[in-house]
Amino acid sequence: MQLVPLVFFFVVIYFLLIRPARRRQKQVQRMIEALKPGDRVVTSGGIIGTILAVDRNMIQLRIADKVKVDITRSSVVSLQEPESSSTSDS
């Protein structure tokens, strides 16, 4: 009977911390595997650029006109939403 509170504690920790972290890690891994040329991404260093080429572990990223950098796939942390082309002046 003394183990019941301890087991309950570990179950709560699992559902509050471990399970959501694993789910997020799997989402990021799927996103990294699905990267393709033309996608706008954000790197772990905060650089935003457009993917030009994708290799096994490397990505060629255009960060400005005539500026290309090679980064590792694991440096990509998220996809950048496309900018809306319409602007409204109020």
C-alpha positions as CSV (number, residue, x, y, z in Angstrom):
1,M,0.0,0.0,0.0
2,Q,2.9,2.3,0.5
3,L,3.9,2.0,-3.1
4,V,0.5,3.3,-4.4
5,P,1.3,7.0,-3.9
6,L,4.8,6.5,-5.5
7,V,3.3,4.7,-8.5
8,F,0.6,7.4,-8.8
9,F,3.3,10.1,-8.8
10,F,5.3,8.4,-11.6
11,V,2.1,8.0,-13.7
12,V,1.3,11.7,-13.3
13,I,4.8,12.7,-14.2
14,Y,4.7,10.5,-17.3
15,F,1.5,12.0,-18.6
16,L,2.4,15.6,-17.7
17,L,6.1,15.7,-18.8
18,I,7.4,12.7,-20.7
19,R,4.6,11.9,-23.0
20,P,4.1,15.5,-24.4
21,A,7.9,15.8,-24.9
22,R,8.0,12.6,-26.9
23,R,5.0,13.7,-29.0
24,R,6.7,17.1,-29.7
25,Q,10.0,15.3,-30.6
26,K,8.2,13.1,-33.1
27,Q,6.5,16.1,-34.7
28,V,9.8,17.9,-35.2
29,Q,11.4,14.7,-36.6
30,R,8.5,14.3,-39.1
31,M,8.8,18.0,-40.1
32,I,12.6,17.7,-40.6
33,E,12.2,14.6,-42.8
34,A,9.6,16.3,-44.9
35,L,11.7,19.4,-45.8
36,K,11.8,20.3,-49.5
37,P,13.2,23.0,-51.7
38,G,11.1,26.2,-51.5
39,D,10.2,25.8,-47.8
40,R,10.9,28.8,-45.6
41,V,12.4,27.7,-42.3
42,V,13.8,29.0,-39.0
43,T,17.1,27.7,-37.7
44,S,18.1,27.2,-34.1
45,G,20.3,30.3,-34.5
46,G,17.2,32.4,-35.5
47,I,18.1,32.6,-39.2
48,I,15.1,32.6,-41.5
49,G,15.7,31.4,-45.1
50,T,14.4,29.5,-48.0
51,I,15.6,26.0,-48.8
52,L,17.3,25.6,-52.1
53,A,18.6,22.0,-51.9
54,V,18.2,19.1,-49.5
55,D,20.9,16.4,-49.1
56,R,20.9,13.5,-46.7
57,N,22.1,15.6,-43.7
58,M,22.7,19.0,-45.1
59,I,20.4,21.8,-46.4
60,Q,21.4,24.7,-48.6
61,L,19.6,27.7,-47.4
62,R,19.2,31.1,-49.1
63,I,19.1,33.8,-46.4
64,A,19.5,36.9,-48.7
65,D,20.0,37.7,-52.4
66,K,23.1,35.8,-53.5
67,V,23.8,34.6,-50.0
68,K,23.6,30.8,-49.5
69,V,24.7,28.8,-46.4
70,D,24.9,25.1,-45.8
71,I,23.3,23.9,-42.5
72,T,22.6,20.6,-40.9
73,R,19.0,19.3,-41.0
74,S,18.9,19.2,-37.2
75,S,19.5,23.0,-37.1
76,V,16.0,23.6,-38.5
77,V,13.5,24.2,-35.6
78,S,10.3,25.2,-37.5
79,L,8.7,26.1,-40.8
80,Q,8.0,29.7,-41.4
81,E,4.5,30.5,-42.5
82,P,4.2,32.1,-45.9
83,E,3.9,35.9,-45.8
84,S,0.6,37.2,-47.0
85,S,0.9,39.3,-50.2
86,S,-2.0,41.6,-49.4
87,T,-1.5,44.6,-47.2
88,S,-4.2,46.8,-45.9
89,D,-3.7,50.5,-45.2
90,S,-6.1,51.8,-42.6
